């Protein structure tokens, strides 16, 4: 087993690290455009479809580089939802026509995509969504309300999951199964009202750059070319999307934790009490050592999940383990980083309370820790 990186992989990492620094220096509203111009939104997309054709292990390394220098975890989450939750799904299950129509624009950032699945009555239980995809002579009509949609007000296309209404079921019979659709934002109804209506971004505690907001689908009419996979088999399509997202969405956290660890080591060495560095105290040294442990175990699980997917394996359990462990580790890591500095770490100006809030968000999106534990338990036959 080779734990090293090739010069080409290192070059990608270093390029993304420099791009992250450029984005970090830009105004918040410009950061996604900086990432798009630098190619971060199409790294694993095939070259003939506008991307760089990188494998997923190298893509994870690239996003680790971004996270090392770009402190806006929200915009990196939105980039990940676009690339890992939608673009990679299209590359896996989309028809050749769908891939040609969407992937070049997604790779360049000219078309931003996101996942619209969560509902008020169907958070972690996606199988219980109530939005409907009713079949029409021209395709599908999508109706329903989604919540906590990343990059909702700036997305150009939504990967939506809804109950399959079949061929206009008689007597209002309940829909069966789920259908996955790729729904463009553009378009209006006969009265001129928008068919897709994003709400205002929510005031989240952290990850504000992700611009989470509700989205209403108001009888959106889409053609048959909007269908992803088979009608009624949308849950399987959604699980593929979540596998890619869970495996890779927190790769940027590796870079963020590496950066924070370096800052914590310097602080412990330089901070003195009674003329002695606090690094001499075992309680301090052990806390920093635990931060290193959480970083390295998260790194191994994320790259293992990416490798499994590169090999063509399903990778659902590996992706769940990676996201579960990395998310929980990031929370504990951020708390230890704050505690290390005592009262000074609790001040907003330190940036550490915001880092805790961002890390807490990571334990919810793309599947809570309890949901991911269930995935792993089922994989074990429990």
N, C-alpha and C positions, 0 to 999 in steps of 0.2 A: 504494500500500500504506500503510495507516494503522497507525502504531506507538503510537498514543495510546489512552487508556482513557476511557470515558464516565463521567460523574458516578455513574451507577448501578453501574457495575463497580467504581469506586473505593470506593463505599459498601459493597459486598459485601466487598472486600478489607479495609477498615478494620474491619468488623464481625467478620470471621474473625480478624483480628489481635488484637482485644480478647478474642475467645473463646479464642484460643490462650494468651494471658496468664492468663486465668482457669483454664484447664486446667493450665497450668504450676504455678500456685500450689496446686493441689489435690493430695491424696494420690495416689500412682500408681494405686491401684485405683479411683479416682474419675474419672480423666481421660477415659475413654471415655464415661462417663455425662454429663460436662460437654459433650463434643463433640456427643453426641446431643441434649441439651436445647437446644443452640445451633443445631441444624439442619445441622451439618456432614456428616451421614451421608446426606442426601437432596438435596443442592444441584441435581444435574442431572436428578433424577427429575421426571416430569411433575406438574403441580400437582394434577390430578385423581386422582393416585396418592399424594399426600401429600408431594411434594417442592416445590422452588421453580421447577422448569422452566428452570434456567439452561443456557446453552450450555456446551460443554466448555472453551472458551478462558476464559470467566469462572470456571468451576469450578477450572481450573488456577491462576488468579490468586487465588482464595479460599484454596486450599491453600498457595500461596506465603505468604499472610498468616498462616496457621496456623503454618507452619514458622518464621516470623520470631520468634515469641514462645514457642512450645511446643518445648522442647528435647528432649522424649521422642520420638525418632525411631521407637522401637518401636511406640508406640501409634498414631502417624500411619501407619506401615506397615500395621498391622492395620486401621485405618479405610479405607485405600486398597484393601486386599484385599477388604474388605466391599463398598465402593461401586463400585470400578472393576472388580474381578475377578468380582463376582457380580451386584450390582444392575444395573449397566449391561448386563451380558450378558442378564439377564432382560428388561430393557427392549427389547433388540434382538431376541432369538430366542424369548422366552417367549410362550406363548399368552395371549390376553386373560384367561382364567381364572387362569393362573399369576401374571400380573402383578397382578391384583386381590387374589389370596390373599397374596402375599408383599411386594410393593413398598411398600405403605403402612407395614407394620411394619418393613421394612428402613430406610425413610426416617426413621422416628422413633427407630430404635435399639432398639425393643422386640424385634426379632428380629435377631440378629447372624449374619452369614454369612461364610464363608471358603472358600478353595479347597483341596481335598484331591486332589493329583495325584501328587506325588513319591513314589517307592518306593525301597527299598534297591537294587534292580536296574534301576531306571529313573528316573534323576535328570533330566538334561537331555533324554533320549530318552523323551518321554512315550508315544510309539507303542509302547514295549516294556513298558508296565505289565502286571502279572500279576493284579491284582484282577479279579474276575469279576462281571459283571452277568448272571445267568442268568434267563431269562424263565420266569415262572410263570403259572398261570391268572389270578392276581390282579394281575400286574404284573411285578416284578423282585425278585430276591434278590441283594443285594450282599455279597460276601465278599472280604476282603483287608486288607492293612496299608499305611498311608500314613505318610510321614515328613515332618518339618519343616513341619507344618501351622500356619499363623499363627492365633493366638487359638484354638487347638484346644480347650482345656478350657473355654472360655466361649462358644463358638459354639452357635447354636441350629439351624443348618442348614449342610450342607456341599455344595459343588459338587464332585462326585466323578466321576472318569473311570475307566472299567474296561473290560476286554475283554467284547465282546458274546457271551454264551453261546448265543444263538439260542434255538431252541425245544427246549432240552434235548438237545444233540447226542448221538447214539448212540455208544456205545463210548468215551466220554471224548474225543471228537474235539476238537482245539484250537479255541478261540474265534477268530472273525475280526472285525476292525474293533474300534472302540471305541464305547462308549455313555456319554453324559453324563447324570448323574442329580442331582437336587436332593434330598438326603437329610436329613430332620429328625432331630435328635438324640433326641428323646423316643421312648420305647417300649422294650419288653423282650421277651425270648423266652418260650417256654412255661414255662421254669423260673424266670422272674423276673429273669434277668440282662440288663443293658443291651445293646441291639443295637449301639450305638455306644459305644466305650470309648476316650476320650482318655487318653493317658498324662500324666505329670507334665511341666510345662514344662522344657525343656532348658536347661542352663547355658551359654548362648551368650556369646561374648566381647563382643558388642554387641547393640543392638536388643532388650534384654531385655524391654521393654514389649510386644513383639510376642507373647510367650508361645508360642514355637514348641514343638511337642510331636508325638509320634506319635499316630495314630488307628487303631484297629482296627474294621473293619466285620464284625460277626459274624453273617452271614446275615441282614442287614437286609431285611425285606420292605417294599417300597414299591409304591404303586399306579401305574398307567400315567400318572397326572398328574405323576409325578416326572421323566418323561423330558423332556430338553431337546433340541430338534431332532429328528432322526430316529435310530432305533436303528441302530447301526453307523456313524454319521457323527459320533461324538463328538469325533474329532480336529479336525474343522472347527469345531465349537462351542468347543472348548478354545482354538483359535487366535484366535477372535474375542475371548474373554475376555482372553487374553494381550495382544492388540493394545490394548485399552482400558487394561489394567493397565500395560503398558510405556509407553504414551504419558503417563500421568498419575501413576503411583505415586511419582515423584520430584519432583513439582511442589513439595512441601513443602521439598525440599532447596534450592530457589532462595531461599526466605526464610531458611533456616538459613545459607546461604553469604553472603547479603547482610548478615545480622547479624554473622557472624564477620569479614567484610571490614571493616565499620565498626570493630569492636573492634581489628583488626589495624592499621588506619590510625592510630587513636588511640595504640596502643601504640608504633608506630614513631616517631610525632611526640614522644611524651612520654619515651620511654626515652633516657637520655643515657649516653654513655661518653666520659670525658675532657672533659666539659662540652659535648659536641656531640650533637645528636639523631641516633640511628641512621638516621633517614629520609634523612640527607644522604649515606649510603653507597649507591652504585648497586646493590650486591648486594642490599641490603634493599629499596630502592625497586622494583627489577625483580621481586623475588619477590612483592611486594604487587600489582604491575601484572599479573603472570601470574595471580594469584588473580582479579582483576577480569576478565581475558580468559576464564577458565574459567567464571565465573558467567554472563557475557553470552552466550557461545556455547551453554551449556546452556539458558539461558532461550529463546533463539531456536528451538532445536530442539524443545523441549517445546511451546511455543506453536504452532509449525508443525504438529506432530503432532496437537495438539488441534484446530487449524483444519481439517486434512484430514478428521478424523472428523466434525466439524461439517458439512462439505460433503457428507457421505454417501459419501466415498471409502473404500476398504479401509484405507489408511493403515498397512499392516503394516510396510513398510520405514521409513516416517517414524517410527513408534513405536519400532522397533528402534534406529534412529539416535539418537533422543532418550534412550532409557533407557541405551544403551551409552555415549554420550558423557557424559551427566550423571553416571552412576555412576563412570566412570573419573575424571572431573573432580573429583568430590567427594572421592575418595581422595587425589589429588594436592593438592587444596585444603587438606584437613585436615593432610596432612603438612607442607606449607609453613607453615601456621598454627602448627604445633607448633615447627618449626625456627626460625621467626622469634623465638621466645622463648628458644631455647637450653635450658639445663638446667631452667629454671623451667617450660617447657612440657611437660617429660617427667614432671613430678609429677602424680599422680592428682588432687590438689586443684585443678589448673588446668582440669580437664575436657577437656583436649585429647587425651590418650590414648584416652579413651572416644569422643571424636568420630571418631578414626581407626578404631576398632573398628566404630562404627556405619556409617561410610562403606564399609568393607570389606564389610559385609553387603549393602550396596546393589549391589555388583558381582556378587552371587550370585543373590539372589531375582529372580523374574520372568524368568529367563533370564540365564545368565552372559554375559560379554563375547564369548566364543568362539561361543556359540549365536547371539547377536545379529549378530555379524559374518557368520555363515553365512546368516542371513536376508537381510542386505543384499547379500551376494555373489550369492545366487540371484536376487534382484530385478534385479541387473545382468546376469543371463544367464550367470553363471560356474558 
